[in-house]
Amino acid sequence: MKKRYMNPYIAGTLLGVVLLLAMFMAGRGLGASGGLKYCVVSIVGAVDRPHADKSIYYSKYFEDGKKPLKNWLTIEILGVVAGGFISGAISKRLKFKIEKSPNISNTRRLIFAFLGGVFFVYGAQLARGCTSGAALSGMAVLSVAGFVTMIAIFGSAYLFAWFFRKNWI
């Protein structure tokens, strides 16, 4: 028997509750790209600490004995991974599977997914926030930038969907 996905209205409501709880309990909104940045900074510091200490960009994350892995966003990313694993286990969806159109190969799907991830993280760093950080958390505090970000996300998705639709249909 095929397991159904969660109702999107319930999932959206739960995401809103999680956002409110994060703001209430931690005093901060949600965000994923910042957590990834702190993970990368930690890896650079572990692999080549003298380089990290001399770098204008990396050194600020280690000054005064700071540990990037102890940042709120890094802990949030670990919670997202753990939550995804628990959700998959509860719904009996823990398996390796490539979701794709039957019209494209697994390799093409993985290449496009990788490139999409690279562009997303790069764009999130340029924009100083990702979908959850800049858009959702920004809109939750009625920030104009949050609304502009969400409009840009949906607008660009609508524009680019036509070009990439053959990968999904």
C-alpha positions, 0 to 999 in steps of 0.5 A: 500500500502506497503511503500518502504524504501529509496534507499540505495545509496541515504541513504549512500550519505546522511550519508556521507553528515551528517558526513561531516557536523558534522566534519565541524560544530562541529569539530567532527565525528559521534559516538553512543557508546560514547553517550550511555556511557555518558547517563549511566554515568549520570544515575549513577551520578543521582542515587548514586552521592557519588559512582560516585565521589569516582569511578576512572572511573565515577569521571572524567566525573563530575570533574570541574562541568562537566555535561555528558548529555551536551556532543556532543555525547549525543546530537547526540543520541537525534538527532538520536532518534528524526530523526528516529521518524520524518522519521517514521512519514513521511513514515507512519511507526510509529508502534510497529513491530518485524522484524524477520524470520517466523521461529523464535519466537518473544521472541528468536528475542528479546533475540538475539537483546538484546544480540547483543546490549550488545555485540556491546556496550561492544565491542565498548567500548573495541575498543574505538569506534563503527561502526560510530565513529571508522569506518566511522569517522576514514575512513573519516580522512583516519585513518588506524585504521578506515580502520582496524575497517571496515575490522574487522566489515565486516569480522566478520559479514561474518564469523558469518553470517553462524552461525546465518543465521537460525535466519533470513532465 
